[in-house]
Amino acid sequence: MKLLAVSLISLACFSTMLEAQLPPGPPFELKSPDFAPGGPIPKRFACDGAGHSPGLRIDGVPQVAKSLVLIMDDPDAPRGTFTHWLMWNLPPDLREIVTAAAPREAIQGKNSAGKVGYFPPCPPSGEHRYYFRLYALDIPLHLASGATRDELEKAMKGHVQKETQIMGRYSRESEKGR
């Protein structure tokens, strides 16, 4: 019994040493060519403009990822967090979500306006923050189009391997003079 315990401890130490020698992968990052992190989201991506979804660039997806999930929300909405966009089963080798389009492989969920797809920023007053959160999952999800955020989050539970985000800001007042 002692020999088995010693063998298991040795194996665990050896595995830890091997992991420590592996170079770390690139950081998991989400960026946008359309706005700087923490910066203003241009009018063309809001209800005051064309209402297109901004482009997003993805780097450093973990090798264990089998699918990606994107959630965009506004935590500053008057009645609590407003979900603007839900997409899942994005392929782990996806590197870009182009402006004004969801990837063809994506399955989209129902936003807080009750519609499937992207709902542009349209704050009733003041400046709001819009978070684009990207999750790397160890499984693809079995959810139909039009699923809610609650359903999506339940399906993701226990499968998130890594996450990253980018936040942009939008104010309708700042757009009045432009």
Secondary structure as GFF3:
##gff-version 3
##sequence-region A 1 178
A	DSSP	alpha_helix	2	21	.	.	.	ID=ss1
A	DSSP	beta_strand	29	31	.	.	.	ID=ss2
A	DSSP	three_ten_helix	43	45	.	.	.	ID=ss3
A	DSSP	beta_strand	56	59	.	.	.	ID=ss4
A	DSSP	beta_strand	67	74	.	.	.	ID=ss5
A	DSSP	beta_strand	82	90	.	.	.	ID=ss6
A	DSSP	beta_strand	96	97	.	.	.	ID=ss7
A	DSSP	beta_strand	107	108	.	.	.	ID=ss8
A	DSSP	beta_strand	127	137	.	.	.	ID=ss9
A	DSSP	alpha_helix	149	156	.	.	.	ID=ss10
A	DSSP	beta_strand	160	171	.	.	.	ID=ss11
A	DSSP	three_ten_helix	173	175	.	.	.	ID=ss12
###
